[in-house]
Amino acid sequence: MTVLMIAIYVVFGVAALLTMWRIVIGPSILDRAVAADVLLTLVLCMLGAEMVINDHTRSLTAMLVIASVGVFGSISIARFVARRDKQER
């Protein structure tokens, strides 16, 4: 394992731990949703970095699935919050 890979894993690991902390502690559902999107983005970046370092494209389908889950999750949470705000008025 090269020094670059170790540095990448450490940086993404620390970022993932801080993001998980925000998911657990987040005061509102929107804070948790943003943190979940950040966590998915971190996973995408880590897979992309691994693909570049190892010179392959085998993880591309997994990256597409993760990205689509993130988009659909964000849309569903936004619709839920908008509907809840509309009912409170």
N, C-alpha and C positions, 0 to 999 in steps of 0.2 A: 504494500500500500504506500503510495507516495505521500509526501508532505502536503501536497495540494488536496488530495482526497481527505486526509485527516482534518485539514482546516475547514473544508467544505462541510464535512459531517459535524464538526463541532459547532460551526456557525448556525447551520440549519437545526441542529439539536437544541441549542439554546433558544433559538427563535421559536421552535415548536413547544418547548416547555413554557415559555412566556405566553404563548398563544393559548395553550391549555389552561394556564392560570386565569386568563381573561375569560375563557369559556366557563370555568367553574365559578369565578367570583363576579362576573359581569352583572351589573345591577339591572339591566333590562334585556329583553329578548333581542332587541336590535344589536346591543353590544355583543351578545353571544353569537348572533348571526354573522356579524362582521368578523369576529374572531374565527368562526368556522370557515368562512371564505378565505381568510388569511392562512389558515392551516392547510386547506386544500391547495392554495397557491404555493405554499412551502413544499408540499409533496410533489407538485408539478415541477417546481424548480429543481428539487433534488433528483427526480427522475431524469430531467433534462440534463443536469450536470453529469449524472452517471452515464447517460448516453454519449455525451461529448467526450468524456474521459476514456470510455471503453470503445468508442468508435463503432457504435451499432445503432439500429433503429427499432429494436425489438419491443421497446417499451412505449412506442408511439400510440398503439391502440389503448393501452391503459391510461395514458395521458389524456386522450380524447374522452374516454369514459369519465375520468375524474373531473375534467373541465365541464362536461355536460351535467354531471351531478351537481356541481357547484352553481351553475347557472340556474338550473331548475329549482334547486333549493332556495336560492336567493329570491327568485320570482315567487315561489309559494309562500315564503315568510313575509315578503312585502305585501302580497295579497291578503294574508291573514291579519297583519297589523292594520292595513287599510280598512278591512272589513270590521275589525274590532273598534277602531277609532270612529267609524261611521255609526256603529251601534251605540257608542257612548254619548254621542251628541244628541 
